[in-house]
Amino acid sequence: MPAPCYDLMEGISLGSKRAEVIDELPGTCMPQGGEPTGTVEMEKPITFCCLT
C-alpha cells in the first residue's frame, strides 16, 4: 500500500523519522507512591480574586 500524501502549509519545515514496533509487551507494574511528604509552612497571607 503506498504511503499517503499530505499538502504542507507554506513556511513549515519538514523533518521525518521512521520507527517500527517489533514487539509489544504491556506493563505489569502496580501503581505505587503518591503519598504526600514534607510539611506546610505559612508565610504571608495572599488574596486571590477570580473574575466572572
Buried (B, 14 or more C-beta within 10 A) or exposed (E): EEEEEEEEEEEEEEEEEEEEEEEEEEEEEEEEEEEEEEEEEEEEEEEEEEEE
